[in-house]
């Protein structure tokens, strides 16, 4: 594992398209829930829109792991201080601000009530979540999964740096991937299945199968695996890149199959295998987008770059803004297409303002803080 790519920094334009796609899928999925299926033409997209989160997981796994792998490949120390300062100032200000809005302004809440504030502050909301009674800001569950990854992954790499046989790490990824499948099997058959005939069986499915971190690592592990190939197997990656567009098509084929396979998410097969299939499908598309021969890599779009830049703020606030916009517009029009368009533009505007006046200043503070303290280690975007 001592072979490495030497580029100091990359502009992954292809990933901007995928980040924009991910947030659009999530937005459409949540919008149709809040609008009770309107407008009806969104149904085909929205039924698979929940997989936008899985695409985010693959992207996060790759983008967080790659700089750490570069440090290892260059025999540089991994600075936990640098890592956690950068992650904290990237995520916490916008997250806390959004949470504050939910707490202080009840009209912003798209559902009945918030879970315990402690759950949000400790990133444990995704364990034992009852979306029937505490469905407000429920989409923060995915942030919990990513935070758990941010906390554990650097320590795992530090442990590996101290081992003589670093290649064992290559085997950890598939072991964890398979373990996730096994944990979903257990969660479905031993935690969810006893409630399958209950009136609220869907709530038990989300709580037992869909939300827990240990059941949703497929996408992140796939992204980490892609980072391993990208950093430590340049010759293999070069050969792979020759077929980038074919790999993209393969990803589309896998995701098309997953669309029908997961049409009913709560079936035993979809619950156990669906997340893995979706992660691998999106993994193929991410691989393709990283290759210079792929059309996604070469295609630069200001629209994609804009949506990708504000995607975090948009993800956190889109349900609350959509809810408020729908409430206001419903008094003036019943045209669902108009309400959808205005809701989408409202979400973009609010996210843009949040990015401009909170995210960007915090990123500048982050960079100044690290420069002032002269913290050494890996840099992260």
N, C-alpha and C positions, 0 to 999 in steps of 0.2 A: 504493500500500500504506500510505497514511497514515491510513486510516479505522480506528477501533478501538472495541472495546467498553470501556465505562467502569467496569464493576463491578470493585471492588478485590479481591474474593475470592468464590469460588463453592464451594458444597457440592454436589458432583456425586453425589447419592444414587444415581442410575441406574448410575454406574460401580461403586459398591459391589456391586451385584448381579452385574455382569459380572466383577469381580475374584473374587468368591466362586465364580461359575460356572467361571472359568478354573482355579482351583486344584482344584475338585472333579473336573473333567474329567481333569486331570493325575494326581490321586490315583488315580482309578478305573483309568486306563490303566496306571499303574505297578503298582497292586495286582494286577491280573489277570496281569501278567507274573511277579511274584514268587510268586503263588499257583498258577501254571500253569493259568490259565483258570477258577479257582473264585472265588466261586460262578458257575455257568454263566449265570445271568440277567443278569450284568453285561456279557456279551459284546457286545451291541448298542451299548451306550454306550462301552465301552472301545475298540472298534475305531475310534472317532473321537476318543477322549480326548486323543490326542497334539496335537490342534489347540488345546487349552487354552493351550499355549505361544504359539501365533500370536495368540490373543486377548490374552495378556499383552503381546506385542510392540506391538499396536495401542494398548493402553492406555498403555504406557510412552512410545511416540512422542508421543502427545497430551499427556500430563501433564508431560513434560519440556520439550517445545517451547513449550507455551502461555505459561509465565511469561517465557521468553526473548523471545517475540514481543510480549508486553505491554510489556517494556522497550523494544524497538525502536519499537513504536507510540507510546510516550510519550516518545520521544527520550531515554531513559535509557541510561547506559553498562551494558554487561554485565560483571559482575565475575567473572572466572575464579576468583578466590580463594573468593568466596562459593559459587559453583557446586560446586567440587571439595571444599570442606570439607563442604558439606551432603550431597553424594552419598557421600563417603567414610564419614562417620559414620552415614549411613543404611544402608549396605550392608556395609562391611568388618567391623564387629564380629561380626555374626551369621554372616557367611560364614566368617570366620577361626575362630570358635568351633566351627562345624559341622565344618570341615576338621580342627580339632584332635581332635575326637571320633573322626573317621574314622582319623586317624593313630595315636592312642594306644590305641584300643579296637577290635581286629580283629573282635570279635563283632558290632560295629555295621555291618560292611560287608555289603552285600546281594549282592555279586558277588565275583569271584576276587581282584582286587587293584586298588590305586589306580594311576592314572597317575603320572608324575613329579610330585613336589611343586612343582617349578619351574613346571610347566605351570599348576597352580592359582594360584600366587602371581603369575604374569604374565598370567593370563587368556588363555592360548593353548591351553587344553585341547581346544578344539573343532577344532583343526587336527591332522589325522593321528591322530585318536582311534580306537583299536582296541577296540571294546566287547566283543569276544570274550575278550580277555586282560586288559583293564583297564576293566571295566565298572562298577566301584564309583564312586559319586558322579558318574556320567556325566551326570546331569541338570543339573550345573553348567555344561554347555555353553551353555545359553541365557543365563546370567549373563555369560558371555564376550561374546556378541553384544551385549548391552545395554551392557557396559562399553566396548566399542569405539565404540558410538554415543555414549556420554557423553563420551568423550575427543575425538572428532572434531567432533561437531555444534557445540559452542560456538565452536570456532575457525573453523568455516565461517561462522557468523553474524557473528563479529567481522570477518572478511574482507568479508562482504557489507555491513556497516555502513560500511565505508570506500569503498564503490563508489557511483557516482552513479546507476546504474541497478539499484536493489534488486529490481525486478520480475524480474530474471533468475533470482532464487531460485525463482520459481514454476515455471520450466522445468527447474530442476535435479532436482526431485522426480520428474517422469515419466521423465526421462532415466535416473536411477538405477534407477527401477522396471523399465524396459525392459532396462537393462543387466543387472539381476539375472536376468531371464528368459534372456538370452543366455548368461550365465555358467553357469546350470544346464544349458542345452543343451550347452555345451562340456564341463562336468563329467560329464554323463551319457554322452555319446557318445565322449569321448576319454580319460576317466579311469576311469569305472566300467565301461563296456561291454567293454573288453578282458578283464575278470574275470567276465563274466556267466555263464560256464559253470563257474566255480570252485565248489567245495563251500561256501565261505564268501562267496558273492557278495553276500549281504545285508550283511555287514560292510563290504565295499567300497562298497556303495551309501550306507550311513550316513556313512562317512568322506568320500566324494567329493561327495555331493549334499546330505545332510541337515544336517550339522553346520557347515560353514564359514560364517563371517559373511557373505561376499559372496554367498552363495546364500540367505540368510535375512533380508534387509532389507525384504521386502515389507510385513510387518506394521508395522514401525517407520515406514517411509515413509508408509504409509497413515495412521497416527496423526498424523504431522507434517502431512500434507496436511489432515486434519480441523482441526488447530490453526490452520492458515493461514486456512481458511474462517471458523472461529469468531472469530478475532481481527480479520482484515482485510476481511472481507466481511459485515458485520452485516446489511445489507439483504437480501443473498442468503440468509443464514442464517435470517432472519426468515421469508422466503417458504418456505424449506425446512422449517422447523419446523411449518408447517401440515399437512404430510404425514408427520409423525414416525411415526405408527403404521403407515402404509403402507410407509415406509422400513424399519421393523422387520420387516414381513412380507417385503419384498423380500430383506432379509438372510437370513431363514430359508429362503426359496426358494433363494437362491444356495448356502447352506450345505448344504441338502438335496441339491442337485445335486452339490456337492463330496463329500458323503458317498459317493455311488455312483461318482463320477468317480475318487476316490482310494481306492477299495476295495482296490486293489493299488497301494500307493504307488510301487513300483519300476518301473512301466511308464514308457515314454518320455514319454507325454502327461502323466501325473500328476506325474512328476518335474520336468518343465519348467514346467507351467502350474498345477499344483495349489496350491502355496503362494500364488500370486497370487490365485487365485479365492477361497481361504479368507480371505486378508487383506481382500479387497473385501467379502466377506460379513460378516465381523465388523466391518468399517469401517461398513457400513450400520447395524448394530445399535448401535455406539458413537454414531454420529450421532443416531440415534433417542433413545438414553438421555440425551443432552445437551439435548434439546428439552423445554420445559415442557409441551407438549401430549401427550407420550408417557407411557403408564402407568408405565413404568420410572422416569421422572423423579419422578413424584408418589408412588410407592410407597416408603415407608420401612420397612425391616425391620431389627430388632435382630440377627436371625440373620445376614443378609447383611453388616451392618456389622461384626459380630464376626469372621466368617470373613475378610472383606476386610482387617481390621486385622492379623490374624495370618498373612495369606497368604504373606508373604515367609519367615517362620520355618517355616511349614508346608511350603512348597515345598522348602526346603533340607533339612529333616530327615525328611520323610515316608517316604522309602524305607528309611532306617536303622531308624526306629521300627517301621515295618511288619514289616520282617525280624525284628527282635528279638521282637515280639509274636507273630508266627507261630511262631517257634521255641519259645517258651514254651508257647503254647496247644496246640500240636500234641501235647504229652504228656498233655493232659487231655481234649481233645475233637476229634472229626472233623467236627463241624458247621460247615460252611464259612460259613454265615450268621452264626453267633456269632463266629467268628474275624474275619470282615470287620468286623462292628460294633465289636468290642473294639479292633481295629487302628485303625479310624477315630477312635474316641474317644481312644485313646492318643495318636495323632498330634495331635489337637486340644489335648489337655491339655499335651503337651510344648511345642507351639508357643505356647500361651498363657503358659506359664511363661517361655519364652525371650523372648517379647515383653515381658512384665511386668518381668523382672529384667535384661534386657540391651538390648533395642531401646529401650524408653522411657527408661532412664537415659542411654543414648548420645544420644538425641534432645535430652534436656535439656542435656547437656553441649555438644552442638552449638549450641544456641540461646544458651547462656551465653557460649560462646567467641566467637561472632559479635558478640554484644552488647558483650562486654568489649573486643574489638579494634575495635569500631565499624566493621566492614567494610561498605562500601556496595555496593549492587548489587541483583540480583534475588533474591527469596526463593523457596524451593522447599519443597514438602511432603515 
